[in-house]
Amino acid sequence: MKAHEIMTRQVVTVQPDTPVGEIARLLNRDDISGVPVVDHEGAVVGIITELDLILRNARLHFPTYIRILDSIIYLQDPRRYQQEIRRALGTTANEIMTREVISASPEADVEDIATLMVDKRVNPIPILQDGQLVGIISRADLIRLMVRDLDQEEPA
Protein backbone atom coordinates (compact mmCIF):
# COMPACT_ATOMS: atom_id res chain seq x y z
CA MET A 1 0.00 0.00 0.00
CA LYS A 2 1.23 3.49 -0.86
CA ALA A 3 1.21 6.69 1.21
CA HIS A 4 -1.25 8.44 -1.10
CA GLU A 5 -3.84 5.75 -0.33
CA ILE A 6 -4.03 6.54 3.38
CA MET A 7 -2.71 10.10 3.75
CA THR A 8 -4.88 12.95 4.96
CA ARG A 9 -5.15 15.37 2.05
CA GLN A 10 -6.65 18.35 3.87
CA VAL A 11 -3.56 19.25 5.88
CA VAL A 12 -3.79 21.77 8.68
CA THR A 13 -0.75 24.07 8.53
CA VAL A 14 0.57 27.13 10.33
CA GLN A 15 2.79 30.04 9.34
CA PRO A 16 6.17 30.77 10.99
CA ASP A 17 4.66 33.72 12.87
CA THR A 18 1.72 31.75 14.32
CA PRO A 19 1.67 32.12 18.14
CA VAL A 20 2.37 28.99 20.20
CA GLY A 21 -0.93 29.30 22.07
CA GLU A 22 -2.84 29.25 18.80
CA ILE A 23 -0.93 26.14 17.71
CA ALA A 24 -1.79 24.35 20.98
CA ARG A 25 -5.48 25.24 20.54
CA LEU A 26 -5.36 24.03 16.92
CA LEU A 27 -3.87 20.63 17.84
CA ASN A 28 -6.43 20.23 20.59
CA ARG A 29 -9.41 21.39 18.53
CA ASP A 30 -8.62 19.26 15.48
CA ASP A 31 -7.32 16.30 17.53
CA ILE A 32 -4.07 16.14 15.54
CA SER A 33 -0.55 15.30 16.65
CA GLY A 34 1.35 17.91 14.66
CA VAL A 35 1.28 20.57 11.99
CA PRO A 36 3.67 21.49 9.20
CA VAL A 37 4.95 25.05 9.21
CA VAL A 38 4.77 26.54 5.72
CA ASP A 39 6.12 29.79 4.33
CA HIS A 40 4.12 32.21 2.19
CA GLU A 41 4.88 30.17 -0.96
CA GLY A 42 3.56 26.99 0.67
CA ALA A 43 6.97 25.34 1.15
CA VAL A 44 7.38 23.28 4.31
CA VAL A 45 9.98 24.99 6.52
CA GLY A 46 9.40 23.06 9.73
CA ILE A 47 7.02 20.95 11.76
CA ILE A 48 5.54 21.31 15.23
CA THR A 49 4.39 18.25 17.12
CA GLU A 50 2.79 17.66 20.48
CA LEU A 51 6.27 16.89 21.80
CA ASP A 52 7.54 20.33 20.76
CA LEU A 53 4.77 21.89 22.84
CA ILE A 54 5.31 19.55 25.78
CA LEU A 55 9.04 20.38 25.80
CA ARG A 56 8.07 23.92 26.80
CA ASN A 57 6.94 22.55 30.17
CA ALA A 58 9.72 20.03 30.71
CA ARG A 59 12.79 20.60 32.86
CA LEU A 60 15.82 21.82 30.95
CA HIS A 61 18.87 19.60 30.96
CA PHE A 62 21.90 21.70 31.70
CA PRO A 63 24.97 20.58 29.77
CA THR A 64 27.30 18.35 31.76
CA TYR A 65 30.91 19.44 31.89
CA ILE A 66 34.16 18.86 33.71
CA ARG A 67 36.78 21.40 34.68
CA ILE A 68 40.41 20.70 34.04
CA LEU A 69 42.70 23.49 35.15
CA ASP A 70 41.17 26.62 33.61
CA SER A 71 39.32 24.80 30.84
CA ILE A 72 35.73 23.61 30.64
CA ILE A 73 35.12 20.43 28.68
CA TYR A 74 31.49 19.81 27.82
CA LEU A 75 30.40 16.19 27.91
CA GLN A 76 27.29 17.03 25.89
CA ASP A 77 26.79 19.36 22.99
CA PRO A 78 25.99 22.83 24.40
CA ARG A 79 24.06 23.63 21.21
CA ARG A 80 21.42 21.13 22.30
CA TYR A 81 20.92 23.11 25.51
CA GLN A 82 20.64 26.32 23.48
CA GLN A 83 17.96 24.68 21.33
CA GLU A 84 16.06 23.58 24.44
CA ILE A 85 16.14 27.15 25.77
CA ARG A 86 14.97 28.53 22.42
CA ARG A 87 12.06 26.13 22.37
CA ALA A 88 11.14 26.65 26.03
CA LEU A 89 11.04 30.43 25.62
CA GLY A 90 9.68 30.53 22.07
CA THR A 91 6.42 32.32 21.39
CA THR A 92 5.96 31.60 17.68
CA ALA A 93 6.08 28.57 15.39
CA ASN A 94 9.42 29.71 13.98
CA GLU A 95 10.99 29.63 17.44
CA ILE A 96 9.83 26.16 18.51
CA MET A 97 9.53 24.21 15.26
CA THR A 98 11.75 21.33 14.24
CA ARG A 99 13.54 22.55 11.13
CA GLU A 100 14.81 19.20 9.85
CA VAL A 101 11.53 17.83 8.52
CA ILE A 102 11.43 14.13 7.73
CA SER A 103 9.02 13.67 4.85
CA ALA A 104 7.99 11.05 2.32
CA SER A 105 6.57 10.94 -1.18
CA PRO A 106 3.03 9.89 -2.10
CA GLU A 107 4.47 6.74 -3.68
CA ALA A 108 6.31 5.63 -0.53
CA ASP A 109 5.27 2.26 0.88
CA VAL A 110 3.26 2.49 4.09
CA GLU A 111 5.74 0.06 5.68
CA ASP A 112 8.55 2.53 4.92
CA ILE A 113 6.54 5.34 6.55
CA ALA A 114 5.97 3.18 9.64
CA THR A 115 9.68 2.38 9.75
CA LEU A 116 10.55 6.08 9.54
CA MET A 117 8.20 6.83 12.43
CA VAL A 118 9.79 4.17 14.59
CA ASP A 119 13.44 4.69 13.62
CA LYS A 120 13.40 8.51 13.66
CA ARG A 121 10.75 8.85 16.40
CA VAL A 122 8.67 11.25 14.34
CA ASN A 123 4.94 11.79 14.04
CA PRO A 124 3.35 12.95 11.81
CA ILE A 125 5.17 12.72 8.47
CA PRO A 126 4.38 15.29 5.77
CA ILE A 127 3.91 13.89 2.27
CA LEU A 128 5.62 16.04 -0.36
CA GLN A 129 5.43 15.88 -4.14
CA ASP A 130 7.78 18.10 -6.12
CA GLY A 131 8.49 20.03 -2.92
CA GLN A 132 4.82 20.80 -2.28
CA LEU A 133 2.77 19.52 0.64
CA VAL A 134 0.10 17.14 -0.64
CA GLY A 135 -0.78 15.22 2.50
CA ILE A 136 0.25 14.01 5.93
CA ILE A 137 0.35 10.63 7.67
CA SER A 138 0.21 10.18 11.42
CA ARG A 139 0.35 7.18 13.71
CA ALA A 140 -3.43 7.38 13.95
CA ASP A 141 -3.66 6.83 10.16
CA LEU A 142 -1.55 3.67 10.49
CA ILE A 143 -3.72 2.41 13.35
CA ARG A 144 -6.88 3.04 11.27
CA LEU A 145 -5.31 1.03 8.46
CA MET A 146 -4.52 -1.79 10.88
CA VAL A 147 -8.10 -1.83 12.20
CA ARG A 148 -9.50 -1.81 8.66
CA ASP A 149 -7.28 -4.76 7.72
CA LEU A 150 -8.35 -6.64 10.87
CA ASP A 151 -12.02 -5.99 10.14
CA GLN A 152 -11.61 -7.36 6.60
CA GLU A 153 -10.00 -10.53 7.94
CA GLU A 154 -12.81 -11.35 10.36
CA PRO A 155 -15.62 -13.48 8.96
CA ALA A 156 -19.01 -11.79 8.78
N, C-alpha and C positions, 0 to 999 in steps of 0.2 A: 504494500500500500504506500502511496506517495503523500507527501506533506499537503499538497493542494486538495487532497480528498478529505482531510479532516481539519484543516486550518480554519480559524475564524477570519472571515474576510472584512468585516466591519471593525477595524482596529481603532481602539481608543488611543489617542496620542496626546502629548502635551508639548508645549513650546519650552525652550530653554529658560524663559523668564517666568514660567508658571510658578506661583508660590507653593511651598511644600505643603501647607495646610490644605490647599485646593487639591493637590495630588492625593493626599491621604483620604479626603472626602470622596474623591473620584474612585479610588480603589475600593473603598467601602461601599459606596452606592452601587457600583456596577459589579461588585463581587468578582474582581479580577486580581491577579497576583502581581501584575506589573504593567507598565506602559512605556512604549518607545518615546524618546524625546526626538522631535523632528525640527529641523530648521525651517525657514520661510519658503524654501524650495521643496520641502517634503523629504529631504534626505535624513536618514536616521543618524543622529549624532551622539546618542546615548540611550540608556535604558534605566528606568527606576523600578525596583521591585519592592515587595513588602520588606525584605531584609534591609534594603537601603534606608527605609523609614525607621525600622526597628533599631538600627545601629545608632540612630540619633539619641536613643534612650539607654543605650548600653554603656557600661563603664569603659573608659579609654584604657588601652594597654600602653603604659609608658615604655619606651624602648629600654631594654636591658643593656647595661654597659659595665665595663670594668675600667678601673683606673690603674695605669702603670706609669709611675713617675708623674710627669705633668701631662700625660696623654690620656684621652678618653677613647676607648675602643668599644664601639657599639657591637653588640651580639645579635642585634636585629637591625633591619633596614630602617633608619629614622624617617625615610620618606613615607613608609607605611603609617607611622604615627601622624605625620603631617596630613596624610589623606584622611585618617580617622577624625582629626580635628576639623578639617574642612567640611566633612560630611556632618559631623555633630553640630557645627555652628551654621551650616548652610541654610539659606532661606528660600532658595529657588532651585528649580530642576537642574540648572547648569552647575550648581554648587554641590549637589549630592549625587548626581547621576554617575553610573558606571560608563566610562567612555569607550572601553574595549567591548563592543557589542558582538556577541557570538550569534551568528545568524545562519540560516539555511536557505536553500532554494526550494521552489515549489515542487521540483522533481526529486527532492531528497527522499530516501526511504524513511518511513516512520521509525523503523528500528534504529536508524542512524541518529534521528532526532532524540530518541529515548536515550541512546548511548551518550550523546552530547550532554543531555540534562544530568545524567548520572556522573559522567567523568569530569565535567566542568562545573558541576553544582550550580546550574543556571536554570531559571524558570521565570518567565516564559522565553521562547525563542522567536524572534521576528523572522518572517519569511520575506526574502528580498528577491526581486527579479529585475535584472538590469539596474541594480542600485536603488530601486524603488520599493517601498513597503507595500506588499500585496496581501499580507496576512500575518497571523501570529498563532503559535501553538504553545499551550501550557500543559502542565501535568494533568490538569482536569480534562483536557481534550483526550489525552492518552488513556485516562481512566474510563471516560465515556466509550472510547473505542473498545476497551477491554470488556466492559459490561455488554456492549452490543454484540461482540463476538461470543460471549458466554450465553447470551439470550438466544442466539441463533443455533448454538450447539444443543440446547435443551429441547427434548421432544415436547411437542404441543399436547 
